[in-house]
Amino acid sequence: MAGGLIGFTGGVLGIGGGLLAIPLLALVLGMEQQLAQGTAMVMVLPAVLMTLRQYNRYSKLDIEAALVGGTASMLFTWVGAQIALGMDPVLLRRIYASFIFCISVFYFHQSSRKRRPRSAAAHVPSPGRLWFVVVGGIAGFTGGVFGVGGSVMVVPLLTTVLRYSQTGAQGVALSMVVPSTTVAMITYAMHGQVQWLAGVPLALGSIMLVPYGVRLAYALPEPRLKLIFACMLLVIMMMLLFKA
């Protein structure tokens, strides 16, 4: 049931649900931050793949951008994961909460701005694929340090710098983080920071409700979707600080 709720939320916001799963695992099951992050990735990977499939049904993704960004993200994920695995769990949780707070403030600002409607795949031509190398590297490092969150970091860059729509950015961001999420999960598992008996049931519940979350994402006006995204991140930050 928890996995279903997280999967639905991840489908709406295009984040795979890991940002919500990590504080829940810490609060409900009392997991340390690294173990919660590693376990959440077991749920996140199949949820991201399912969400990505649903987003692609509504509007075709920029596959070339996803491949360039995904390759770059893999190279930086391992570095970020090694840093996170060596940090104090409470310190890591506080840094994670601060990261989430900054992203939520950004989206509160974005939700208040008036923009002209545009299609989910529409964007101004990018300055070059080098931008996607930079974006993918940032996503990979973020995902390695925090277990998840790479797509959250990528979405604002795609919407502001490359002018993607919110749903279009969420789809491309998810496609970029699939390789890095796989690398991060393997790295955390090799260090014994995955609890499979919790992660697998969460994954099964998650993929069942992802399609309904994506359907809602495309039905909502873009400013409202950004406002929901910001509110959810703020709730997550409060949960993390409460645990820390």
Biotite code that builds the C-alpha atoms (Angstrom):
import biotite.structure as struc

atoms = struc.array([
    struc.Atom([0.000, 0.000, 0.000], chain_id="A", res_id=1, res_name="MET", atom_name="CA", element="C"),
    struc.Atom([2.827, 2.399, 0.818], chain_id="A", res_id=2, res_name="ALA", atom_name="CA", element="C"),
    struc.Atom([4.527, 1.544, -2.465], chain_id="A", res_id=3, res_name="GLY", atom_name="CA", element="C"),
    struc.Atom([1.306, 2.256, -4.366], chain_id="A", res_id=4, res_name="GLY", atom_name="CA", element="C"),
    struc.Atom([0.958, 5.701, -2.769], chain_id="A", res_id=5, res_name="LEU", atom_name="CA", element="C"),
    struc.Atom([4.610, 6.506, -3.468], chain_id="A", res_id=6, res_name="ILE", atom_name="CA", element="C"),
    struc.Atom([4.337, 5.244, -7.058], chain_id="A", res_id=7, res_name="GLY", atom_name="CA", element="C"),
    struc.Atom([1.257, 7.381, -7.705], chain_id="A", res_id=8, res_name="PHE", atom_name="CA", element="C"),
    struc.Atom([3.003, 10.455, -6.289], chain_id="A", res_id=9, res_name="THR", atom_name="CA", element="C"),
    struc.Atom([6.142, 9.736, -8.294], chain_id="A", res_id=10, res_name="GLY", atom_name="CA", element="C"),
    struc.Atom([4.073, 9.410, -11.459], chain_id="A", res_id=11, res_name="GLY", atom_name="CA", element="C"),
    struc.Atom([2.457, 12.798, -10.898], chain_id="A", res_id=12, res_name="VAL", atom_name="CA", element="C"),
    struc.Atom([5.733, 14.565, -10.102], chain_id="A", res_id=13, res_name="LEU", atom_name="CA", element="C"),
    struc.Atom([8.083, 12.617, -12.356], chain_id="A", res_id=14, res_name="GLY", atom_name="CA", element="C"),
    struc.Atom([10.490, 11.764, -9.519], chain_id="A", res_id=15, res_name="ILE", atom_name="CA", element="C"),
    struc.Atom([10.124, 7.992, -9.240], chain_id="A", res_id=16, res_name="GLY", atom_name="CA", element="C"),
    struc.Atom([8.874, 8.317, -5.647], chain_id="A", res_id=17, res_name="GLY", atom_name="CA", element="C"),
    struc.Atom([12.237, 7.874, -3.963], chain_id="A", res_id=18, res_name="GLY", atom_name="CA", element="C"),
    struc.Atom([12.225, 11.304, -2.366], chain_id="A", res_id=19, res_name="LEU", atom_name="CA", element="C"),
    struc.Atom([9.106, 10.306, -0.451], chain_id="A", res_id=20, res_name="LEU", atom_name="CA", element="C"),
    struc.Atom([10.216, 6.732, 0.250], chain_id="A", res_id=21, res_name="ALA", atom_name="CA", element="C"),
    struc.Atom([13.474, 7.698, 1.972], chain_id="A", res_id=22, res_name="ILE", atom_name="CA", element="C"),
    struc.Atom([11.989, 9.735, 4.846], chain_id="A", res_id=23, res_name="PRO", atom_name="CA", element="C"),
    struc.Atom([9.193, 7.163, 5.267], chain_id="A", res_id=24, res_name="LEU", atom_name="CA", element="C"),
    struc.Atom([11.721, 4.332, 5.586], chain_id="A", res_id=25, res_name="LEU", atom_name="CA", element="C"),
    struc.Atom([13.686, 6.388, 8.102], chain_id="A", res_id=26, res_name="ALA", atom_name="CA", element="C"),
    struc.Atom([10.662, 7.373, 10.179], chain_id="A", res_id=27, res_name="LEU", atom_name="CA", element="C"),
    struc.Atom([8.597, 4.177, 10.043], chain_id="A", res_id=28, res_name="VAL", atom_name="CA", element="C"),
    struc.Atom([11.326, 1.513, 9.974], chain_id="A", res_id=29, res_name="LEU", atom_name="CA", element="C"),
    struc.Atom([14.018, 3.493, 11.778], chain_id="A", res_id=30, res_name="GLY", atom_name="CA", element="C"),
    struc.Atom([16.599, 3.043, 9.018], chain_id="A", res_id=31, res_name="MET", atom_name="CA", element="C"),
    struc.Atom([19.809, 5.056, 8.937], chain_id="A", res_id=32, res_name="GLU", atom_name="CA", element="C"),
    struc.Atom([19.998, 7.522, 6.048], chain_id="A", res_id=33, res_name="GLN", atom_name="CA", element="C"),
    struc.Atom([22.321, 5.398, 3.877], chain_id="A", res_id=34, res_name="GLN", atom_name="CA", element="C"),
    struc.Atom([20.224, 2.236, 4.353], chain_id="A", res_id=35, res_name="LEU", atom_name="CA", element="C"),
    struc.Atom([17.024, 4.152, 3.585], chain_id="A", res_id=36, res_name="ALA", atom_name="CA", element="C"),
    struc.Atom([18.569, 5.558, 0.412], chain_id="A", res_id=37, res_name="GLN", atom_name="CA", element="C"),
    struc.Atom([19.802, 2.173, -0.785], chain_id="A", res_id=38, res_name="GLY", atom_name="CA", element="C"),
    struc.Atom([16.487, 0.454, -0.033], chain_id="A", res_id=39, res_name="THR", atom_name="CA", element="C"),
    struc.Atom([14.515, 3.218, -1.749], chain_id="A", res_id=40, res_name="ALA", atom_name="CA", element="C"),
    struc.Atom([16.464, 2.639, -4.952], chain_id="A", res_id=41, res_name="MET", atom_name="CA", element="C"),
    struc.Atom([15.135, -0.926, -5.165], chain_id="A", res_id=42, res_name="VAL", atom_name="CA", element="C"),
    struc.Atom([11.683, 0.642, -5.448], chain_id="A", res_id=43, res_name="MET", atom_name="CA", element="C"),
    struc.Atom([12.782, 3.615, -7.527], chain_id="A", res_id=44, res_name="VAL", atom_name="CA", element="C"),
    struc.Atom([14.357, 1.797, -10.470], chain_id="A", res_id=45, res_name="LEU", atom_name="CA", element="C"),
    struc.Atom([11.282, -0.175, -11.665], chain_id="A", res_id=46, res_name="PRO", atom_name="CA", element="C"),
    struc.Atom([9.031, 2.789, -10.802], chain_id="A", res_id=47, res_name="ALA", atom_name="CA", element="C"),
    struc.Atom([11.170, 5.118, -12.920], chain_id="A", res_id=48, res_name="VAL", atom_name="CA", element="C"),
    struc.Atom([11.108, 2.693, -15.837], chain_id="A", res_id=49, res_name="LEU", atom_name="CA", element="C"),
    struc.Atom([7.329, 2.405, -15.622], chain_id="A", res_id=50, res_name="MET", atom_name="CA", element="C"),
    struc.Atom([6.895, 6.175, -15.275], chain_id="A", res_id=51, res_name="THR", atom_name="CA", element="C"),
    struc.Atom([9.213, 6.750, -18.227], chain_id="A", res_id=52, res_name="LEU", atom_name="CA", element="C"),
    struc.Atom([7.176, 4.391, -20.388], chain_id="A", res_id=53, res_name="ARG", atom_name="CA", element="C"),
    struc.Atom([3.990, 6.260, -19.504], chain_id="A", res_id=54, res_name="GLN", atom_name="CA", element="C"),
    struc.Atom([5.517, 9.693, -20.183], chain_id="A", res_id=55, res_name="TYR", atom_name="CA", element="C"),
    struc.Atom([6.744, 8.481, -23.572], chain_id="A", res_id=56, res_name="ASN", atom_name="CA", element="C"),
    struc.Atom([3.211, 7.447, -24.468], chain_id="A", res_id=57, res_name="ARG", atom_name="CA", element="C"),
    struc.Atom([1.965, 11.011, -24.008], chain_id="A", res_id=58, res_name="TYR", atom_name="CA", element="C"),
    struc.Atom([4.862, 12.736, -25.801], chain_id="A", res_id=59, res_name="SER", atom_name="CA", element="C"),
    struc.Atom([7.974, 11.247, -27.403], chain_id="A", res_id=60, res_name="LYS", atom_name="CA", element="C"),
    struc.Atom([11.127, 11.830, -25.399], chain_id="A", res_id=61, res_name="LEU", atom_name="CA", element="C"),
    struc.Atom([14.343, 13.385, -26.675], chain_id="A", res_id=62, res_name="ASP", atom_name="CA", element="C"),
    struc.Atom([16.262, 10.110, -26.831], chain_id="A", res_id=63, res_name="ILE", atom_name="CA", element="C"),
    struc.Atom([19.571, 11.657, -27.930], chain_id="A", res_id=64, res_name="GLU", atom_name="CA", element="C"),
    struc.Atom([19.529, 14.099, -25.025], chain_id="A", res_id=65, res_name="ALA", atom_name="CA", element="C"),
    struc.Atom([18.640, 11.278, -22.641], chain_id="A", res_id=66, res_name="ALA", atom_name="CA", element="C"),
    struc.Atom([21.531, 9.103, -23.867], chain_id="A", res_id=67, res_name="LEU", atom_name="CA", element="C"),
    struc.Atom([24.082, 11.918, -23.603], chain_id="A", res_id=68, res_name="VAL", atom_name="CA", element="C"),
    struc.Atom([22.869, 12.971, -20.165], chain_id="A", res_id=69, res_name="GLY", atom_name="CA", element="C"),
    struc.Atom([22.522, 9.374, -18.963], chain_id="A", res_id=70, res_name="GLY", atom_name="CA", element="C"),
    struc.Atom([26.086, 8.496, -19.956], chain_id="A", res_id=71, res_name="THR", atom_name="CA", element="C"),
    struc.Atom([27.436, 11.520, -18.112], chain_id="A", res_id=72, res_name="ALA", atom_name="CA", element="C"),
    struc.Atom([25.319, 10.746, -15.063], chain_id="A", res_id=73, res_name="SER", atom_name="CA", element="C"),
    struc.Atom([26.781, 7.244, -14.723], chain_id="A", res_id=74, res_name="MET", atom_name="CA", element="C"),
    struc.Atom([30.308, 8.605, -14.564], chain_id="A", res_id=75, res_name="LEU", atom_name="CA", element="C"),
    struc.Atom([29.484, 10.910, -11.632], chain_id="A", res_id=76, res_name="PHE", atom_name="CA", element="C"),
    struc.Atom([27.134, 8.595, -9.716], chain_id="A", res_id=77, res_name="THR", atom_name="CA", element="C"),
    struc.Atom([29.825, 6.304, -8.369], chain_id="A", res_id=78, res_name="TRP", atom_name="CA", element="C"),
    struc.Atom([31.801, 9.279, -7.006], chain_id="A", res_id=79, res_name="VAL", atom_name="CA", element="C"),
    struc.Atom([28.724, 10.682, -5.266], chain_id="A", res_id=80, res_name="GLY", atom_name="CA", element="C"),
    struc.Atom([27.805, 7.297, -3.786], chain_id="A", res_id=81, res_name="ALA", atom_name="CA", element="C"),
    struc.Atom([31.279, 6.791, -2.343], chain_id="A", res_id=82, res_name="GLN", atom_name="CA", element="C"),
    struc.Atom([31.091, 10.200, -0.658], chain_id="A", res_id=83, res_name="ILE", atom_name="CA", element="C"),
    struc.Atom([27.652, 9.465, 0.813], chain_id="A", res_id=84, res_name="ALA", atom_name="CA", element="C"),
    struc.Atom([28.604, 6.023, 2.124], chain_id="A", res_id=85, res_name="LEU", atom_name="CA", element="C"),
    struc.Atom([31.466, 7.564, 4.102], chain_id="A", res_id=86, res_name="GLY", atom_name="CA", element="C"),
    struc.Atom([29.409, 10.363, 5.704], chain_id="A", res_id=87, res_name="MET", atom_name="CA", element="C"),
    struc.Atom([27.749, 10.543, 9.112], chain_id="A", res_id=88, res_name="ASP", atom_name="CA", element="C"),
    struc.Atom([24.066, 9.522, 8.623], chain_id="A", res_id=89, res_name="PRO", atom_name="CA", element="C"),
    struc.Atom([22.638, 12.491, 10.531], chain_id="A", res_id=90, res_name="VAL", atom_name="CA", element="C"),
    struc.Atom([24.813, 14.969, 8.647], chain_id="A", res_id=91, res_name="LEU", atom_name="CA", element="C"),
    struc.Atom([23.820, 13.394, 5.341], chain_id="A", res_id=92, res_name="LEU", atom_name="CA", element="C"),
    struc.Atom([20.135, 13.652, 6.270], chain_id="A", res_id=93, res_name="ARG", atom_name="CA", element="C"),
    struc.Atom([20.488, 17.342, 7.145], chain_id="A", res_id=94, res_name="ARG", atom_name="CA", element="C"),
    struc.Atom([22.299, 18.090, 3.894], chain_id="A", res_id=95, res_name="ILE", atom_name="CA", element="C"),
    struc.Atom([19.582, 16.193, 2.019], chain_id="A", res_id=96, res_name="TYR", atom_name="CA", element="C"),
    struc.Atom([16.872, 18.240, 3.767], chain_id="A", res_id=97, res_name="ALA", atom_name="CA", element="C"),
    struc.Atom([18.625, 21.493, 2.836], chain_id="A", res_id=98, res_name="SER", atom_name="CA", element="C"),
    struc.Atom([18.852, 20.345, -0.781], chain_id="A", res_id=99, res_name="PHE", atom_name="CA", element="C"),
    struc.Atom([15.127, 19.563, -0.852], chain_id="A", res_id=100, res_name="ILE", atom_name="CA", element="C"),
    struc.Atom([14.302, 22.941, 0.704], chain_id="A", res_id=101, res_name="PHE", atom_name="CA", element="C"),
    struc.Atom([16.193, 24.837, -2.018], chain_id="A", res_id=102, res_name="CYS", atom_name="CA", element="C"),
    struc.Atom([14.394, 22.927, -4.777], chain_id="A", res_id=103, res_name="ILE", atom_name="CA", element="C"),
    struc.Atom([10.988, 23.538, -3.128], chain_id="A", res_id=104, res_name="SER", atom_name="CA", element="C"),
    struc.Atom([11.633, 27.296, -2.908], chain_id="A", res_id=105, res_name="VAL", atom_name="CA", element="C"),
    struc.Atom([12.539, 27.317, -6.591], chain_id="A", res_id=106, res_name="PHE", atom_name="CA", element="C"),
    struc.Atom([9.261, 25.608, -7.512], chain_id="A", res_id=107, res_name="TYR", atom_name="CA", element="C"),
    struc.Atom([7.159, 27.880, -5.337], chain_id="A", res_id=108, res_name="PHE", atom_name="CA", element="C"),
    struc.Atom([8.650, 30.740, -7.337], chain_id="A", res_id=109, res_name="HIS", atom_name="CA", element="C"),
    struc.Atom([8.061, 28.961, -10.641], chain_id="A", res_id=110, res_name="GLN", atom_name="CA", element="C"),
    struc.Atom([4.428, 28.156, -9.818], chain_id="A", res_id=111, res_name="SER", atom_name="CA", element="C"),
    struc.Atom([3.663, 31.854, -9.289], chain_id="A", res_id=112, res_name="SER", atom_name="CA", element="C"),
    struc.Atom([4.979, 32.917, -12.690], chain_id="A", res_id=113, res_name="ARG", atom_name="CA", element="C"),
    struc.Atom([2.636, 33.265, -15.640], chain_id="A", res_id=114, res_name="LYS", atom_name="CA", element="C"),
    struc.Atom([3.692, 31.368, -18.728], chain_id="A", res_id=115, res_name="ARG", atom_name="CA", element="C"),
    struc.Atom([2.119, 30.733, -22.095], chain_id="A", res_id=116, res_name="ARG", atom_name="CA", element="C"),
    struc.Atom([0.781, 27.203, -22.578], chain_id="A", res_id=117, res_name="PRO", atom_name="CA", element="C"),
    struc.Atom([2.950, 24.899, -24.627], chain_id="A", res_id=118, res_name="ARG", atom_name="CA", element="C"),
    struc.Atom([3.045, 21.251, -25.507], chain_id="A", res_id=119, res_name="SER", atom_name="CA", element="C"),
    struc.Atom([4.779, 18.740, -23.243], chain_id="A", res_id=120, res_name="ALA", atom_name="CA", element="C"),
    struc.Atom([7.680, 18.236, -25.648], chain_id="A", res_id=121, res_name="ALA", atom_name="CA", element="C"),
    struc.Atom([8.120, 21.854, -26.700], chain_id="A", res_id=122, res_name="ALA", atom_name="CA", element="C"),
    struc.Atom([11.393, 23.615, -26.002], chain_id="A", res_id=123, res_name="HIS", atom_name="CA", element="C"),
    struc.Atom([13.652, 26.239, -27.475], chain_id="A", res_id=124, res_name="VAL", atom_name="CA", element="C"),
    struc.Atom([16.580, 24.670, -29.388], chain_id="A", res_id=125, res_name="PRO", atom_name="CA", element="C"),
    struc.Atom([19.378, 23.942, -26.933], chain_id="A", res_id=126, res_name="SER", atom_name="CA", element="C"),
    struc.Atom([22.844, 25.534, -27.200], chain_id="A", res_id=127, res_name="PRO", atom_name="CA", element="C"),
    struc.Atom([24.301, 22.060, -27.804], chain_id="A", res_id=128, res_name="GLY", atom_name="CA", element="C"),
    struc.Atom([24.561, 18.552, -26.402], chain_id="A", res_id=129, res_name="ARG", atom_name="CA", element="C"),
    struc.Atom([27.315, 19.738, -24.067], chain_id="A", res_id=130, res_name="LEU", atom_name="CA", element="C"),
    struc.Atom([24.547, 21.168, -21.912], chain_id="A", res_id=131, res_name="TRP", atom_name="CA", element="C"),
    struc.Atom([23.149, 17.672, -21.444], chain_id="A", res_id=132, res_name="PHE", atom_name="CA", element="C"),
    struc.Atom([26.583, 16.396, -20.389], chain_id="A", res_id=133, res_name="VAL", atom_name="CA", element="C"),
    struc.Atom([26.620, 19.066, -17.659], chain_id="A", res_id=134, res_name="VAL", atom_name="CA", element="C"),
    struc.Atom([23.010, 18.367, -16.649], chain_id="A", res_id=135, res_name="VAL", atom_name="CA", element="C"),
    struc.Atom([23.611, 14.613, -16.616], chain_id="A", res_id=136, res_name="GLY", atom_name="CA", element="C"),
    struc.Atom([26.754, 15.005, -14.513], chain_id="A", res_id=137, res_name="GLY", atom_name="CA", element="C"),
    struc.Atom([24.886, 17.080, -11.937], chain_id="A", res_id=138, res_name="ILE", atom_name="CA", element="C"),
    struc.Atom([22.059, 14.533, -11.875], chain_id="A", res_id=139, res_name="ALA", atom_name="CA", element="C"),
    struc.Atom([24.476, 11.629, -11.446], chain_id="A", res_id=140, res_name="GLY", atom_name="CA", element="C"),
    struc.Atom([26.425, 13.209, -8.617], chain_id="A", res_id=141, res_name="PHE", atom_name="CA", element="C"),
    struc.Atom([23.220, 14.255, -6.829], chain_id="A", res_id=142, res_name="THR", atom_name="CA", element="C"),
    struc.Atom([21.714, 10.800, -7.246], chain_id="A", res_id=143, res_name="GLY", atom_name="CA", element="C"),
    struc.Atom([24.909, 9.174, -5.987], chain_id="A", res_id=144, res_name="GLY", atom_name="CA", element="C"),
    struc.Atom([25.090, 11.305, -2.843], chain_id="A", res_id=145, res_name="VAL", atom_name="CA", element="C"),
    struc.Atom([21.390, 11.208, -1.953], chain_id="A", res_id=146, res_name="PHE", atom_name="CA", element="C"),
    struc.Atom([20.398, 7.872, -3.512], chain_id="A", res_id=147, res_name="GLY", atom_name="CA", element="C"),
    struc.Atom([17.670, 9.664, -5.435], chain_id="A", res_id=148, res_name="VAL", atom_name="CA", element="C"),
    struc.Atom([17.014, 13.254, -6.409], chain_id="A", res_id=149, res_name="GLY", atom_name="CA", element="C"),
    struc.Atom([18.911, 13.406, -9.675], chain_id="A", res_id=150, res_name="GLY", atom_name="CA", element="C"),
    struc.Atom([15.717, 14.015, -11.637], chain_id="A", res_id=151, res_name="SER", atom_name="CA", element="C"),
    struc.Atom([14.645, 16.713, -9.171], chain_id="A", res_id=152, res_name="VAL", atom_name="CA", element="C"),
    struc.Atom([17.898, 18.545, -9.845], chain_id="A", res_id=153, res_name="MET", atom_name="CA", element="C"),
    struc.Atom([17.615, 18.121, -13.613], chain_id="A", res_id=154, res_name="VAL", atom_name="CA", element="C"),
    struc.Atom([14.022, 19.324, -14.035], chain_id="A", res_id=155, res_name="VAL", atom_name="CA", element="C"),
    struc.Atom([14.631, 22.978, -13.037], chain_id="A", res_id=156, res_name="PRO", atom_name="CA", element="C"),
    struc.Atom([17.673, 23.121, -15.304], chain_id="A", res_id=157, res_name="LEU", atom_name="CA", element="C"),
    struc.Atom([15.685, 21.797, -18.253], chain_id="A", res_id=158, res_name="LEU", atom_name="CA", element="C"),
    struc.Atom([12.733, 24.135, -17.659], chain_id="A", res_id=159, res_name="THR", atom_name="CA", element="C"),
    struc.Atom([14.794, 27.304, -17.113], chain_id="A", res_id=160, res_name="THR", atom_name="CA", element="C"),
    struc.Atom([17.931, 26.881, -19.245], chain_id="A", res_id=161, res_name="VAL", atom_name="CA", element="C"),
    struc.Atom([16.618, 24.710, -22.098], chain_id="A", res_id=162, res_name="LEU", atom_name="CA", element="C"),
    struc.Atom([12.985, 25.863, -21.846], chain_id="A", res_id=163, res_name="ARG", atom_name="CA", element="C"),
    struc.Atom([11.303, 22.472, -21.611], chain_id="A", res_id=164, res_name="TYR", atom_name="CA", element="C"),
    struc.Atom([7.744, 22.304, -20.312], chain_id="A", res_id=165, res_name="SER", atom_name="CA", element="C"),
    struc.Atom([7.285, 20.814, -16.832], chain_id="A", res_id=166, res_name="GLN", atom_name="CA", element="C"),
    struc.Atom([6.034, 17.424, -18.031], chain_id="A", res_id=167, res_name="THR", atom_name="CA", element="C"),
    struc.Atom([8.542, 17.340, -20.891], chain_id="A", res_id=168, res_name="GLY", atom_name="CA", element="C"),
    struc.Atom([11.387, 18.060, -18.474], chain_id="A", res_id=169, res_name="ALA", atom_name="CA", element="C"),
    struc.Atom([10.169, 15.394, -16.055], chain_id="A", res_id=170, res_name="GLN", atom_name="CA", element="C"),
    struc.Atom([10.184, 12.778, -18.815], chain_id="A", res_id=171, res_name="GLY", atom_name="CA", element="C"),
    struc.Atom([13.683, 13.632, -20.076], chain_id="A", res_id=172, res_name="VAL", atom_name="CA", element="C"),
    struc.Atom([15.040, 13.890, -16.518], chain_id="A", res_id=173, res_name="ALA", atom_name="CA", element="C"),
    struc.Atom([13.772, 10.423, -15.661], chain_id="A", res_id=174, res_name="LEU", atom_name="CA", element="C"),
    struc.Atom([15.356, 8.955, -18.793], chain_id="A", res_id=175, res_name="SER", atom_name="CA", element="C"),
    struc.Atom([18.693, 10.494, -17.788], chain_id="A", res_id=176, res_name="MET", atom_name="CA", element="C"),
    struc.Atom([18.708, 9.021, -14.279], chain_id="A", res_id=177, res_name="VAL", atom_name="CA", element="C"),
    struc.Atom([17.917, 5.397, -15.170], chain_id="A", res_id=178, res_name="VAL", atom_name="CA", element="C"),
    struc.Atom([21.614, 4.452, -15.719], chain_id="A", res_id=179, res_name="PRO", atom_name="CA", element="C"),
    struc.Atom([22.805, 6.397, -12.676], chain_id="A", res_id=180, res_name="SER", atom_name="CA", element="C"),
    struc.Atom([20.090, 4.899, -10.452], chain_id="A", res_id=181, res_name="THR", atom_name="CA", element="C"),
    struc.Atom([21.215, 1.424, -11.518], chain_id="A", res_id=182, res_name="THR", atom_name="CA", element="C"),
    struc.Atom([24.850, 2.231, -10.722], chain_id="A", res_id=183, res_name="VAL", atom_name="CA", element="C"),
    struc.Atom([23.915, 3.781, -7.368], chain_id="A", res_id=184, res_name="ALA", atom_name="CA", element="C"),
    struc.Atom([21.752, 0.809, -6.348], chain_id="A", res_id=185, res_name="MET", atom_name="CA", element="C"),
    struc.Atom([24.540, -1.646, -7.139], chain_id="A", res_id=186, res_name="ILE", atom_name="CA", element="C"),
    struc.Atom([27.070, 0.473, -5.211], chain_id="A", res_id=187, res_name="THR", atom_name="CA", element="C"),
    struc.Atom([24.844, 0.742, -2.128], chain_id="A", res_id=188, res_name="TYR", atom_name="CA", element="C"),
    struc.Atom([24.038, -2.994, -2.287], chain_id="A", res_id=189, res_name="ALA", atom_name="CA", element="C"),
    struc.Atom([27.737, -3.911, -2.443], chain_id="A", res_id=190, res_name="MET", atom_name="CA", element="C"),
    struc.Atom([28.217, -1.968, 0.794], chain_id="A", res_id=191, res_name="HIS", atom_name="CA", element="C"),
    struc.Atom([25.305, -3.755, 2.499], chain_id="A", res_id=192, res_name="GLY", atom_name="CA", element="C"),
    struc.Atom([23.069, -0.677, 2.489], chain_id="A", res_id=193, res_name="GLN", atom_name="CA", element="C"),
    struc.Atom([19.956, -2.282, 0.945], chain_id="A", res_id=194, res_name="VAL", atom_name="CA", element="C"),
    struc.Atom([17.121, -4.069, 2.750], chain_id="A", res_id=195, res_name="GLN", atom_name="CA", element="C"),
    struc.Atom([15.555, -6.152, -0.017], chain_id="A", res_id=196, res_name="TRP", atom_name="CA", element="C"),
    struc.Atom([12.598, -7.396, 2.058], chain_id="A", res_id=197, res_name="LEU", atom_name="CA", element="C"),
    struc.Atom([11.345, -3.823, 2.301], chain_id="A", res_id=198, res_name="ALA", atom_name="CA", element="C"),
    struc.Atom([12.415, -2.601, -1.150], chain_id="A", res_id=199, res_name="GLY", atom_name="CA", element="C"),
    struc.Atom([10.836, -5.335, -3.273], chain_id="A", res_id=200, res_name="VAL", atom_name="CA", element="C"),
    struc.Atom([7.257, -5.039, -1.873], chain_id="A", res_id=201, res_name="PRO", atom_name="CA", element="C"),
    struc.Atom([7.507, -1.252, -2.211], chain_id="A", res_id=202, res_name="LEU", atom_name="CA", element="C"),
    struc.Atom([8.503, -1.710, -5.854], chain_id="A", res_id=203, res_name="ALA", atom_name="CA", element="C"),
    struc.Atom([5.586, -4.042, -6.588], chain_id="A", res_id=204, res_name="LEU", atom_name="CA", element="C"),
    struc.Atom([3.081, -1.622, -5.101], chain_id="A", res_id=205, res_name="GLY", atom_name="CA", element="C"),
    struc.Atom([4.675, 1.342, -6.818], chain_id="A", res_id=206, res_name="SER", atom_name="CA", element="C"),
    struc.Atom([4.502, 0.110, -10.404], chain_id="A", res_id=207, res_name="ILE", atom_name="CA", element="C"),
    struc.Atom([0.790, -0.675, -10.049], chain_id="A", res_id=208, res_name="MET", atom_name="CA", element="C"),
    struc.Atom([-0.241, 2.973, -9.583], chain_id="A", res_id=209, res_name="LEU", atom_name="CA", element="C"),
    struc.Atom([2.404, 4.814, -11.616], chain_id="A", res_id=210, res_name="VAL", atom_name="CA", element="C"),
    struc.Atom([0.224, 5.013, -14.785], chain_id="A", res_id=211, res_name="PRO", atom_name="CA", element="C"),
    struc.Atom([-2.564, 6.770, -12.882], chain_id="A", res_id=212, res_name="TYR", atom_name="CA", element="C"),
    struc.Atom([-0.130, 9.332, -11.487], chain_id="A", res_id=213, res_name="GLY", atom_name="CA", element="C"),
    struc.Atom([1.244, 10.116, -14.959], chain_id="A", res_id=214, res_name="VAL", atom_name="CA", element="C"),
    struc.Atom([-2.287, 10.503, -16.316], chain_id="A", res_id=215, res_name="ARG", atom_name="CA", element="C"),
    struc.Atom([-3.028, 13.068, -13.613], chain_id="A", res_id=216, res_name="LEU", atom_name="CA", element="C"),
    struc.Atom([0.237, 14.915, -14.360], chain_id="A", res_id=217, res_name="ALA", atom_name="CA", element="C"),
    struc.Atom([-0.835, 15.515, -17.968], chain_id="A", res_id=218, res_name="TYR", atom_name="CA", element="C"),
    struc.Atom([-4.330, 16.572, -16.906], chain_id="A", res_id=219, res_name="ALA", atom_name="CA", element="C"),
    struc.Atom([-3.153, 19.287, -14.486], chain_id="A", res_id=220, res_name="LEU", atom_name="CA", element="C"),
    struc.Atom([-2.240, 22.867, -15.531], chain_id="A", res_id=221, res_name="PRO", atom_name="CA", element="C"),
    struc.Atom([1.538, 23.381, -15.444], chain_id="A", res_id=222, res_name="GLU", atom_name="CA", element="C"),
    struc.Atom([1.587, 26.061, -12.668], chain_id="A", res_id=223, res_name="PRO", atom_name="CA", element="C"),
    struc.Atom([-0.558, 23.841, -10.456], chain_id="A", res_id=224, res_name="ARG", atom_name="CA", element="C"),
    struc.Atom([1.712, 20.860, -11.093], chain_id="A", res_id=225, res_name="LEU", atom_name="CA", element="C"),
    struc.Atom([4.740, 22.943, -10.041], chain_id="A", res_id=226, res_name="LYS", atom_name="CA", element="C"),
    struc.Atom([2.937, 24.111, -6.903], chain_id="A", res_id=227, res_name="LEU", atom_name="CA", element="C"),
    struc.Atom([2.095, 20.514, -5.956], chain_id="A", res_id=228, res_name="ILE", atom_name="CA", element="C"),
    struc.Atom([5.721, 19.563, -6.589], chain_id="A", res_id=229, res_name="PHE", atom_name="CA", element="C"),
    struc.Atom([6.937, 22.371, -4.279], chain_id="A", res_id=230, res_name="ALA", atom_name="CA", element="C"),
    struc.Atom([4.494, 21.491, -1.496], chain_id="A", res_id=231, res_name="CYS", atom_name="CA", element="C"),
    struc.Atom([5.444, 17.818, -1.624], chain_id="A", res_id=232, res_name="MET", atom_name="CA", element="C"),
    struc.Atom([9.147, 18.665, -1.391], chain_id="A", res_id=233, res_name="LEU", atom_name="CA", element="C"),
    struc.Atom([8.493, 20.933, 1.591], chain_id="A", res_id=234, res_name="LEU", atom_name="CA", element="C"),
    struc.Atom([6.666, 18.125, 3.391], chain_id="A", res_id=235, res_name="VAL", atom_name="CA", element="C"),
    struc.Atom([9.554, 15.766, 2.653], chain_id="A", res_id=236, res_name="ILE", atom_name="CA", element="C"),
    struc.Atom([12.071, 18.283, 4.031], chain_id="A", res_id=237, res_name="MET", atom_name="CA", element="C"),
    struc.Atom([10.097, 18.600, 7.280], chain_id="A", res_id=238, res_name="MET", atom_name="CA", element="C"),
    struc.Atom([9.988, 14.815, 7.651], chain_id="A", res_id=239, res_name="MET", atom_name="CA", element="C"),
    struc.Atom([13.753, 14.578, 7.143], chain_id="A", res_id=240, res_name="LEU", atom_name="CA", element="C"),
    struc.Atom([14.528, 17.310, 9.679], chain_id="A", res_id=241, res_name="LEU", atom_name="CA", element="C"),
    struc.Atom([12.144, 15.701, 12.174], chain_id="A", res_id=242, res_name="PHE", atom_name="CA", element="C"),
    struc.Atom([14.054, 12.432, 11.905], chain_id="A", res_id=243, res_name="LYS", atom_name="CA", element="C"),
    struc.Atom([17.463, 14.160, 12.026], chain_id="A", res_id=244, res_name="ALA", atom_name="CA", element="C"),
])
